[in-house]
Amino acid sequence: MGLVRIAAVVPLDGRRVQLTLTDGRVIERDLEPMLAGPVFEDIRRDSVRFAEMRVQGGTLAWPNGADLCPDVLIWGGLPPADSVSDAA
């Protein structure tokens, strides 16, 4: 099946996004905690800059060169090794 990546993005209120994945799923994520460091400063402070995001190479990127790891966006970390969920 290949790696699941981001196919499309829609900015939502705040620093949330709706992501359409290459496997057809649609998920929402709050990017606020991920926008750390100086490269994200303008993106954090300015909604217009935040909304300039685009899908590039299966992840989110901004014109200033900032991007986010697709695995963190999709899975919150590394992708699961298989489809068996943890019994917690």
VMD Tcl script that draws the C-alpha trace (Angstrom):
set ca {
  {0.00 0.00 0.00}
  {2.87 2.45 0.61}
  {3.29 5.20 3.11}
  {0.24 7.29 3.95}
  {0.93 10.95 3.30}
  {-1.01 14.20 3.07}
  {-2.80 14.86 -0.23}
  {-4.70 18.07 0.61}
  {-5.06 20.61 3.41}
  {-7.74 23.09 4.45}
  {-6.91 25.65 7.18}
  {-9.56 25.87 9.90}
  {-10.13 28.25 12.82}
  {-7.25 28.83 15.18}
  {-4.25 26.76 14.17}
  {-6.29 23.71 13.17}
  {-6.25 22.02 9.77}
  {-8.28 19.43 7.91}
  {-6.01 16.95 6.18}
  {-7.02 14.61 3.37}
  {-4.68 11.62 3.35}
  {-3.52 9.55 0.40}
  {-5.57 6.60 1.72}
  {-8.76 8.71 1.52}
  {-9.19 9.43 5.23}
  {-9.93 12.98 6.35}
  {-8.59 14.02 9.76}
  {-8.30 17.23 11.76}
  {-5.21 18.30 13.67}
  {-4.33 21.20 15.96}
  {-0.94 22.46 14.79}
  {-0.43 24.98 17.62}
  {1.84 22.69 19.70}
  {3.89 21.80 16.60}
  {4.67 25.39 15.58}
  {7.74 25.79 17.79}
  {10.96 27.61 17.06}
  {11.94 30.73 15.16}
  {11.06 29.38 11.70}
  {7.39 29.22 12.80}
  {7.28 32.63 14.57}
  {5.40 34.51 11.82}
  {3.19 31.48 11.16}
  {2.19 31.33 14.86}
  {1.46 35.05 15.11}
  {-0.23 35.75 11.76}
  {-3.31 33.86 10.53}
  {-2.62 34.97 6.95}
  {0.89 33.47 7.09}
  {-0.51 30.30 8.69}
  {-3.03 29.91 5.84}
  {-0.23 30.12 3.21}
  {0.49 26.43 3.83}
  {0.50 23.98 0.94}
  {1.04 20.27 0.47}
  {4.56 19.54 -0.71}
  {6.17 16.12 -0.75}
  {3.28 14.59 1.20}
  {3.47 17.03 4.12}
  {2.66 20.65 5.00}
  {5.08 23.39 3.99}
  {5.09 27.19 4.03}
  {6.71 29.67 1.64}
  {9.40 30.55 4.22}
  {10.75 26.97 4.04}
  {9.11 25.72 7.25}
  {7.53 22.27 7.14}
  {6.26 19.58 9.50}
  {6.99 15.86 9.66}
  {4.13 13.99 7.97}
  {4.31 11.10 10.46}
  {3.81 13.50 13.37}
  {0.91 15.19 11.57}
  {-0.81 11.93 10.65}
  {0.05 9.57 13.51}
  {1.35 11.83 16.29}
  {4.73 10.08 15.92}
  {5.98 7.08 13.99}
  {3.36 5.25 11.92}
  {2.01 2.05 13.45}
  {3.96 -1.09 12.58}
  {0.74 -2.94 11.75}
  {-3.02 -2.58 11.98}
  {-3.33 -4.25 15.41}
  {-4.35 -1.63 17.98}
  {-3.00 -1.59 21.51}
  {-5.30 -3.06 24.14}
  {-5.25 -0.45 26.88}
}
mol new
graphics top color blue
foreach p $ca { graphics top sphere $p radius 0.5 }
foreach p [lrange $ca 0 end-1] q [lrange $ca 1 end] { graphics top cylinder $p $q radius 0.2 }
display resetview
